[in-house]
Every structure is written in C-alpha cells, then in structure tokens.
C-alpha cells in the first residue's frame, strides 16, 4: 500500500492515546536498544526516545513515505525500511514496541514467538493491535466492496486479517516469557468533521480497497461506504461522531 502520513495523522491525538497507554506499562528502566516495529510517521518513535534518551531507538517500517515523515519527527532516532513480517534484529533488542502494526500481518502463531526470539535476556515485547475485524467499520468495507461497479476490481482485495482471540495469544506467549500483561480497551473516539468515520478509515483499513480503484470508482465507493456507515455512527447533538474502537494490548517480558 502507498501510505499517506497526513491522512493517517488526521486523527493523530486519537491514534496516539493507545500508543501512550501501551508505553506506560513497559517495565524497562534503562534499555540500550529499542525498536519501534511498524513505526509509521515516527511520532511515537520520538516519544520512545524521550522516555529512554540514552537508548539507541530504531524505527522500522515498509513505507518510504512514512519513513520520510519519521525522519523529520525524530531526527535523533535511526530508521530503516524493511518488511516488518520478515524483520530480524541486527542485535538483540531490549524493547520491541509495536503499536497498531502487527494486525496487518497473518501467521501470528509463528510471528510472535519469533519476535520474542529477537529480544535480549530480560527484554520486553510490547504490542497493541486494533481488534475491529467484526465491527461495522471494517465489515461494511467488504460488504460495499462486493456490490456495485467496483466489485470485480475488489474481489481479491482484503484488508488487515482478523487477529487471534486474546486467550490464543496468552497460550502462545505465556510459556515463553517470565511475565505477561494483557488487557483490552474500547476507546470512545469523538471524531470531528464531516464523514469522520470514513476519513478515519481512509487513513488505514480502507487503503487496500481504495488503492485498487481508478479515481471515479474510488469516489463512488467512498460515497457508498459513507452511506452505509452513517446510520451506525451518526452525528451527535454536538456535531461529533462517536467511534467505539476496541484494541488489544500485550506486554511480554523474558
């Protein structure tokens, strides 16, 4: 996908809150090497560096556009372009932090143990992922894609695959680490602006669909999606739109 950092950061405050909630639960006091896996535009990478100023903080992302923005946001950090599904640490990391990135990848039963294997003794893997594959926000993207003049172009398109149930991650990680902290939060994001839910999704989960369509069909698909989500995520009396957004967190330490 061709990521648009500006669109992603349109609701930057709302997207930042779970990143900070995850960071607050990491027990590492003075890590030497910190990796921000799937760092995106680097706004969180800069915060990691501020928490651990003596650490070497490296951001990894597959998007050149995101990394260009990240270099501006956190010039004191290192950045590298890589497929996060195949990434391997140059040296064992003390903290691997991944906020809203690993849900784009399948094969978590193999991925998560492999990431634990990239840690130094006593290291921590900290992950936050949206848990939204069954929510109307996501489900309606597929329903709208299956009908209309764009259907044949979108027949093979998928967005982020469903993540595992929380208990599956517990069973996967707990035997491999000394401590495991897991929790869920549903954020009630109060979004401003017209078609706020559409604008939110355009920065993330709608991208695979939109990238496949020519401009005329893209606009028509977005309009159909907007009409589908409007009754479910209505404007409130104050003009805001409430988006309940469920997220899963895990902090595993060796």
C-alpha positions, 0 to 999 in steps of 0.5 A: 500500500502507498501510505499517506502520513497526513491522512493517517495523522488526521486523527493523530491525538486519537491514534496516539492515546493507545500508543501512550497507554501501551508505553506506560506499562513497559517495565524497562528502566534503562534499555540500550536498544529499542525498536519501534516495529511498524513505526509509521510517521515516527511520532511515537518513535520520538516519544520512545526516545524521550522516555529512554534518551540514552537508548539507541531507538530504531524505527522500522517500517515498509513505507518510504513515505512514512519513513520520510515523515519519521525522519523529520519527527525524530531526527535523533532516532535511526530508521530503516525500511524493511518488511516488518513480517520478515524483520530480524534484529541486527542485535538483540533488542531490549524493547520491541514496541509495536503499536497498531502494526502487527494486525496487518500481518497473518501467521501470528502463531509463528510471528510472535514467538519469533519476535520474542526470539529477537529480544535480549535476556530480560527484554520486553515485547510490547504490542497493541493491535486494533481488534475491529475485524467484526465491527461495522467499520471494517465489515461494511468495507467488504460488504460495499466492496462486493456490490456495485461497479467496483466489485470485480476490481475488489474481489481479491482485495482484503484488508488487515486479517482478523487477529487471534482471540486474546486467550490464543495469544496468552497460550502462545506467549505465556510459556515463553516469557517470565511475565505477561500483561494483557488487557483490552480497551474500547476507546470512545473516539469523538471524531470531528468533521464531516464523514469522520468515520470514513476519513478515519478509515481512509487513513488505514483499513480502507487503503487496500480497497481504495488503492485498487480503484481508478479515481471515479470508482474510488469516489463512488465507493467512498460515497457508498461506504459513507452511506452505509456507515452513517446510520451506525455512527451518526452525528451527535447533538454536538456535531461529533461522531462517536467511534467505539474502537476496541484494541488489544494490548500485550506486554511480554517480558523474558 
